[in-house]
Every structure is written in C-alpha cells, then in structure tokens.
Amino acid sequence: ELKECFPKCRITIASSDTPQAIEDVCNNLTDMSITLAPEGIHKCTFLPLFQDELQLITASQHPWAASGSAKREEIQEETFILYSRGSYTFRTIQEYFRDQNVEIDRIIELGSTEAIKELVKTGMGVGILPTWIARSELDANELTSLPLGPKKLYRHWGISYQKGRKLNPIEETFVRLCESTIETMGLSRAVP
C-alpha cells in the first residue's frame, strides 16, 4: 500500500532484533524501524503502536493444553523453545521467571518464530510467544495458548526513528498504515 501511494519510493525491508535495529536507526543506517520499546535512553524517538502479551504456546496434545495451565514445578522441568538469547524478548522472559522464583534452564534457542512454532507442534518443547504470531496455528488447533503465570507479561511495540528528525510524507504515511494494520489485526493500542 505504501508503494502504491509512493510508486517512485525505494523501499528496503531488513530483519534484525531490536538492539541492532535501534543501533541502525541511531547511526542513520535505517530511516525507521518497528521495534520493541528501547531499554534506557536512546538517541531515537519511539512512537508506540501496540502491546502484546507473551503466553505459553504448546502442542495441542501437550498435557498443559488439556489441563489449561502449567504448575510451577512442571515449568521447571519443561524444555522451552525461545527466541534468540540476545533479544529483548529472551531477557524479558528470563526476568519474568526470575521474579516468579522459577528456574528455566532447558532451553532451545532459535532465531525464527516460524521455527519455534514448528518445533512446538512436534512436541519438542513449549514456546513463549504472543498469540498474534501463532493465530493461524491456534485457529487450526495445531497449537494451544495458556497464561504464562499468575502475572501477565507484556511487550510494547512501536516505530523508532532518529530523535529530532521530522518525518517526511512517506514516513508519516508508513506510520498511519502501521496504525491501521494494528487495528485490523485486533491488537491492543493500550501502551504507556
């Protein structure tokens, strides 16, 4: 849709984890980036878009799927298939369980949410993902989502760009298209 609005605009899409994406924005290597909220103070502006909730994702035949929950002692014995160790998400999950006094040390680390879902479907372990990433698998009953624990764990997503820079018309349109897509996907815009 952005390309239709600005046919002469050259759009390049690159994939990277939030720390690298923010560094690229701060170093003027990338104009804008969809990222998790940056940690600490950065030389970039963060426009909040939406929040998501991380949940346990299991194969439909997993015992937790039948019971609808996971007990603390079961969590400590489970293998977790998690996104990249260097990511904000991995650190956030570690901090969450540390705060709950739960030890998770059996971890398979992958750099792809698609690969995580596929391994979870085979029963190799349990994933921790937001439901919007696994919506089609959840709808097809290939996967099941469960609360992470007694306390919810949210991530905050937005658009990062270099601080002090005024957005051009193409970038403003991109922001509006992102906001429209968030509404279409039914994601919560309730962010700090």
Salt bridges, closest charged atoms under 4 A:
GLU39 OE1 - ARG91 NH2 2.97
ASP52 OD2 - ARG155 NH2 2.77
GLU53 OE1 - LYS152 NZ 3.74
GLU78 OE1 - HIS62 NE2 2.88
GLU109 OE1 - ARG85 NE 3.27
GLU114 OE2 - LYS117 NZ 2.95
GLU118 OE2 - LYS121 NZ 2.95
GLU137 OE2 - LYS117 NZ 3.08
GLU142 OE1 - LYS121 NZ 3.51
GLU171 OE1 - ARG165 NH1 2.91
